[in-house]
Amino acid sequence: MCTNRACSVVYFSEKQDVFETKDMKVEVYTKSDDEDCPVCYCFGWTKKRVIQEFEETGRTTALEEIIVHTKAGRCGCEVNNPEGSCCIGNIKRLLESITKEG
């Protein structure tokens, strides 16, 4: 998987097929500047929602909520997330950037 926003490649298959942002059915968080793009595709957390909750309360429950759901087996990142992996890393990076800005 390529996380460079300037690069249109999202990932390669095991057969070396190349999948670009134009091939995706949904926006890819690591490639998108859109605040309404999901950070978490399973539980509805967008960058906008995380930032809004943080601004209103001084914290966000996004990471805690996602971890609880994941531990309960309700996560479908491999299917829902166009990156094909868990979103927890993306959530953590977003939270780090928010706390650095604040």
Rosetta silent file (secondary structure, phi, psi, omega in degrees, C-alpha in Angstrom):
SEQUENCE: MCTNRACSVVYFSEKQDVFETKDMKVEVYTKSDDEDCPVCYCFGWTKKRVIQEFEETGRTTALEEIIVHTKAGRCGCEVNNPEGSCCIGNIKRLLESITKEG
SCORE:     score description
SCORE:     0.000 S_00000001
   1 L     0.000  140.737  178.276    0.000    0.000    0.000 S_00000001
   2 L  -108.811  123.807 -179.130    1.176    3.493   -0.822 S_00000001
   3 L  -100.546    2.566  178.191    0.268    6.250    1.658 S_00000001
   4 L   -71.725  116.502 -177.624    1.821    9.123   -0.317 S_00000001
   5 L   -62.531  -26.567 -179.188   -1.110   11.447   -1.146 S_00000001
   6 L   -75.936  -16.241 -178.441    0.637   12.668   -4.290 S_00000001
   7 L   -95.631  134.157 -178.719    0.740    9.120   -5.679 S_00000001
   8 L   -81.071  -10.997 -179.248   -2.418    7.709   -7.271 S_00000001
   9 E   -75.954  128.683  176.477   -1.486    4.091   -6.445 S_00000001
  10 E   -93.498  -52.319  178.819   -3.419    2.684   -3.489 S_00000001
  11 E  -161.136  172.077  176.501   -2.050   -0.861   -3.479 S_00000001
  12 E  -116.197  145.817  174.508   -0.785   -3.813   -5.524 S_00000001
  13 L   -83.468  172.767  177.288   -2.332   -7.266   -5.642 S_00000001
  14 L   -62.244  -24.552  179.284   -0.337  -10.440   -5.098 S_00000001
  15 L   -89.915    9.849  179.833   -0.308  -10.764   -8.908 S_00000001
  16 L    70.961   18.991  171.479    1.234   -7.277   -9.141 S_00000001
  17 L   -68.854  144.037 -179.138   -1.973   -5.671  -10.442 S_00000001
  18 E  -104.241  129.521  177.301   -1.984   -1.957   -9.668 S_00000001
  19 E  -115.145  122.878 -177.960   -5.027   -0.359   -8.059 S_00000001
  20 E  -107.322  170.908 -179.060   -5.263    3.415   -8.148 S_00000001
  21 H   -55.976  -35.212  179.949   -7.588    5.890   -6.460 S_00000001
  22 H   -66.875  -18.557 -179.689   -9.715    6.004   -9.634 S_00000001
  23 H   -88.031  -10.729 -175.356  -10.331    2.246   -9.260 S_00000001
  24 L   -83.584  144.889  177.729  -11.754    2.524   -5.728 S_00000001
  25 L   -80.198  -25.207  177.752  -15.507    2.544   -5.026 S_00000001
  26 L  -128.518  160.353  177.479  -15.004    4.794   -1.979 S_00000001
  27 L   -64.098  147.825  179.509  -12.482    7.471   -1.126 S_00000001
  28 L  -101.590  119.247 -174.562   -9.262    6.261    0.447 S_00000001
  29 H   -51.250  -48.518 -175.308   -8.506    8.120    3.682 S_00000001
  30 H   -69.052   -9.550  179.761   -4.736    8.178    3.252 S_00000001
  31 H  -110.182   -4.001 -170.256   -5.174    9.660   -0.246 S_00000001
  32 L  -111.616  143.809  172.128   -7.956   12.152    0.482 S_00000001
  33 L   -98.687   -5.256 -177.538   -8.058   15.719    1.780 S_00000001
  34 L   -70.491  122.275 -179.015  -11.851   15.567    2.132 S_00000001
  35 L   -67.575  -16.975  178.358  -12.845   15.911    5.798 S_00000001
  36 L   -90.636   -1.137  176.580  -15.940   13.764    5.137 S_00000001
  37 L   -71.047  134.288 -179.942  -13.849   10.826    3.933 S_00000001
  38 E   -62.270  139.147  166.814  -14.021    7.972    6.446 S_00000001
  39 E   -91.695  -38.187  176.442  -11.035    7.340    8.677 S_00000001
  40 E  -118.335  113.343 -175.047  -12.921    4.311    9.996 S_00000001
  41 L   -81.386  -15.879 -178.113  -15.047    2.617    7.366 S_00000001
  42 L   -89.544  -33.649 -170.739  -16.761    0.223    9.790 S_00000001
  43 L  -123.176   15.344  169.584  -18.012    2.603   12.458 S_00000001
  44 L    75.752   21.851  177.799  -18.546    5.917   10.663 S_00000001
  45 E   -88.131  119.484  174.445  -15.668    7.999   11.973 S_00000001
  46 E  -106.055  164.986  175.915  -14.625   10.740    9.549 S_00000001
  47 H   -57.505  -43.453 -179.531  -11.826   13.257   10.016 S_00000001
  48 H   -60.019  -44.599 -178.729  -14.504   15.930   10.438 S_00000001
  49 H   -65.374  -42.272  179.469  -16.335   13.952   13.138 S_00000001
  50 H   -63.550  -47.711 -179.263  -13.142   13.249   15.091 S_00000001
  51 H   -63.294  -42.902 -179.435  -12.037   16.898   14.929 S_00000001
  52 H   -61.122  -46.249  179.145  -15.503   18.174   15.838 S_00000001
  53 H   -62.611  -40.786  179.878  -15.733   15.938   18.901 S_00000001
  54 H   -63.743  -43.287  179.903  -12.216   16.942   19.946 S_00000001
  55 H   -66.454  -36.275 -177.612  -12.995   20.659   19.575 S_00000001
  56 H   -77.833  -33.482 -172.677  -16.271   20.340   21.503 S_00000001
  57 H  -120.077  -10.790 -177.006  -15.052   18.157   24.370 S_00000001
  58 L    83.901    3.827  178.028  -11.256   18.354   24.378 S_00000001
  59 L  -159.046  174.312  174.242  -11.013   14.669   23.512 S_00000001
  60 L  -137.313  146.184  179.104  -12.446   12.059   21.189 S_00000001
  61 L   -95.100    4.339 -174.435  -13.852    8.618   21.862 S_00000001
  62 H   -53.640  -54.723 -176.338  -13.059    7.401   18.335 S_00000001
  63 H   -62.442  -45.555  179.381  -10.076    5.215   19.192 S_00000001
  64 H   -59.955  -45.751 -178.468  -11.703    3.741   22.308 S_00000001
  65 H   -62.526  -44.881 -179.074  -14.932    2.976   20.443 S_00000001
  66 H   -63.798  -41.620  179.515  -13.142    1.342   17.523 S_00000001
  67 H   -63.756  -42.867  178.918  -11.002   -0.806   19.833 S_00000001
  68 H   -60.695  -47.645  179.479  -14.081   -1.989   21.765 S_00000001
  69 H   -62.886  -41.226 -179.246  -15.891   -2.922   18.542 S_00000001
  70 H   -63.773  -45.256  179.031  -12.789   -4.621   17.139 S_00000001
  71 H   -63.610  -28.370  179.361  -12.276   -6.708   20.285 S_00000001
  72 L   -84.326    1.392  176.457  -15.948   -7.726   20.091 S_00000001
  73 L    79.612   20.312 -178.738  -15.407   -9.018   16.542 S_00000001
  74 L   -98.999   13.653 -177.697  -17.539   -6.352   14.845 S_00000001
  75 L   -94.402  139.091  176.926  -14.771   -5.009   12.621 S_00000001
  76 L  -131.258   38.538 -174.589  -14.716   -5.633    8.879 S_00000001
  77 H   -55.719  -38.438 -177.045  -11.726   -3.531    7.856 S_00000001
  78 H   -60.597  -26.526 -179.316  -10.383   -6.101    5.426 S_00000001
  79 H  -100.601  -44.112 -173.759  -13.611   -5.712    3.423 S_00000001
  80 H   -80.195  -36.539 -176.894  -14.796   -2.167    4.218 S_00000001
  81 L   -85.103  121.667 -178.959  -11.520   -0.257    4.213 S_00000001
  82 L   -61.988  -16.372  175.503  -10.150    0.195    0.666 S_00000001
  83 L   -78.243  -15.067  177.658   -6.670   -0.075    2.171 S_00000001
  84 L    74.700   19.205 -178.702   -7.575   -3.643    3.209 S_00000001
  85 L  -143.411  171.975 -178.538   -6.311   -3.169    6.740 S_00000001
  86 L   -65.164  143.770 -177.551   -7.379   -1.982   10.175 S_00000001
  87 L   -85.829   -6.062 -174.536   -8.015    1.743   10.550 S_00000001
  88 H   -56.617  -38.825  177.572   -6.597    2.022   14.081 S_00000001
  89 H   -62.478  -41.694  178.369   -3.234    3.216   12.748 S_00000001
  90 H   -65.277  -40.945  177.959   -4.938    5.941   10.698 S_00000001
  91 H   -61.887  -45.800 -179.849   -6.996    7.025   13.722 S_00000001
  92 H   -61.077  -43.340  179.121   -3.871    7.199   15.896 S_00000001
  93 H   -64.798  -39.437  177.615   -2.012    9.303   13.298 S_00000001
  94 H   -63.393  -44.739  179.232   -5.004   11.644   12.983 S_00000001
  95 H   -62.828  -38.699  176.502   -5.195   12.057   16.757 S_00000001
  96 H   -61.726  -42.943 -178.972   -1.462   12.793   16.904 S_00000001
  97 H   -67.973  -35.844  178.786   -1.846   15.499   14.247 S_00000001
  98 H   -66.508  -44.605 -177.675   -4.838   17.031   16.056 S_00000001
  99 H   -70.126  -29.250  175.883   -3.043   17.191   19.402 S_00000001
 100 H   -70.352  -36.625 -179.962    0.072   18.714   17.769 S_00000001
 101 H   -69.338  -38.871 -174.259   -2.063   21.411   16.108 S_00000001
 102 L   -71.566    0.000    0.000   -3.929   22.238   19.314 S_00000001
